[in-house]
């Protein structure tokens, strides 16, 4: 027996000497020495009062120690930075931590010596260490549980609001998320007040907090996730659009029952409350995006109105324009729906959420996607003239994919060359219809336009925007070149780049256009990335509409023998030939610039709302 004890002490001494390299091994040998020396252990029943994730964590070794607790006491700090706010460990827990540090220092000093007296006193030192460890663990973990609850509270409140909204939408009982009550923590003996203090200006230059949650917090969440369930939930765009539209705020109609009117207004208010809480979560958790603390409800309302109007319009002459408008509205609504689905999926599982909210990848993805969708809606959906320009450019890009197989292949495969070609084509399309496209071009290239007006949503431009001399000069060159070169041929040169042009005038024009694309893509790369993604999405909607229309036409009529197809006769997809044709570059290729959107038609349809 004495040999076993001596061997346990030697193992503990060796582990203590190597503790800086392998702290986990030291904790393991400490537990072994406690067992071999028959050290009386302190009461551990307080662990039953921990939250579920911490109870599961300590169940694996009910009488042992966690290395994460030792890491916390060796690097003891009263401040814990979570979600851009500072929280404090209570003064009582800090004093218990300093006392445990003293016990550890005494143990390390004793293990560095040798002799009979040290061996006789070691058992009592280990008993004192165990008592000090449990005292620190008890108060420290309870403080962490409180801090985690406070850090998760904005997200938990968002979950409650989502459940209440679903209850109003689906008329079913909501299973409200339980927010753990906050234990009152008092600062003792001069320690700072434990109430959380705002500290958004106290971050490091790199944007990372000075000290995040302790490692034991992360480990406890991992244990909680092991048995988690992920229910499959889905929400309908139509339902969200109906609840968020401006029609939901209108006065009760005479034919409407009181209950229906009250429910309609209630759903609208609940969506507003949810969006406000989402903004609060976004401000503290979205570090990959802008982390906007405010996102107006009007953008979501405009998207809902736009979607419902497009759904009600049906088949019209301007079906391609409707497809673009619906694609943009869907993008905004879908971003909010994905975030709502995430909030619903984590109901009852808040202990699995990392209290440092930015560390939750799914939450990050949902917040970034929603913020991006909201910004696109604010920039391109609400300003009427900008939306007209977006529709015009998207229709043109859809036609270019239809008419130029090389461009369609780039889009399908997402080749690197696409990100060089796309800005050229966007600017070329803008030059082809300068009056309609100027609001969009002014939003993306403000340096080329005057009379800018700042607003909360970014840069907005009046309809009287004046072009710069550089842009006017480029426009003049384009108008001069298109007299001798067809639109399709000009697009082919743009796809290949300036070096492909043999004519010197055309090469100079393409070179100047290329220089302008660098301003478009590199001055505001994040804005351009979002915009280009939206343009391709809307262009795909136009292309899908053309494909479905072609399939419907093919089913409805079989061409007679010897009949000439539209493609072989030189007409466009609708069978109508554009009167503008090539004069010298490609006489056999018609000019198929059929993507113009009638500005007068847009003026007559006053669907833009405040």
Buried (B, 14 or more C-beta within 10 A) or exposed (E): EEEEBEEBBBBBBEBBEEBEEEBBBBBBBBBBBBEBBEBEBBEBEBBEEBBEBBBBBBEEEEEBBBBBBBBBBBEBBBBBBBBBBBBBBBBBBBBBBEBBBEBBEBBBEBBEEEEEEBBEEBBEBBBBBBBBBBBBBBBBBBBBBBBBBBBBBBBBBBBBBBBBBBBBBEEEEBEBBEBBEEEEBEBEEEBBEBEBEEBEEBEEEEEEBEEBBBBBBBBBBEBBEEEEEEEEEEBEBEEBBBBBBBBBEEEEEEEEEEEEBEBBBBBBEBBBBBBBBBBBBBBBBBBEBBBBEEBBEBBBBBBBBBBBBBBEBEEEEBBBBBBBBBBBBBBBBBBBBBBBBBBBBBBBBBBBBBBBBBBBEEBBBBBBBBBBBBBBBBBBBBBBBBBBBBBBBBBBBBBBBBBBEEBBEBBEEEEEBBBBBBBBBBBBBBBBBBEBBBBBBBBBBBEBBEEBEEEEBEBBBEEEBEBBEEBEEBBEBBEEBBEBBBBBBBBBBBBEBBEEBEBEEBBBBBBBBBEBBEBBBEEBEEBBEBBBEBBBBBBBBBBEBBEEBBEEEEEEEEEEEEEEEBEEEBBBBEEEBBEBBBEEBBEEBBBBBBBBBBBEEBEEEEBBBE
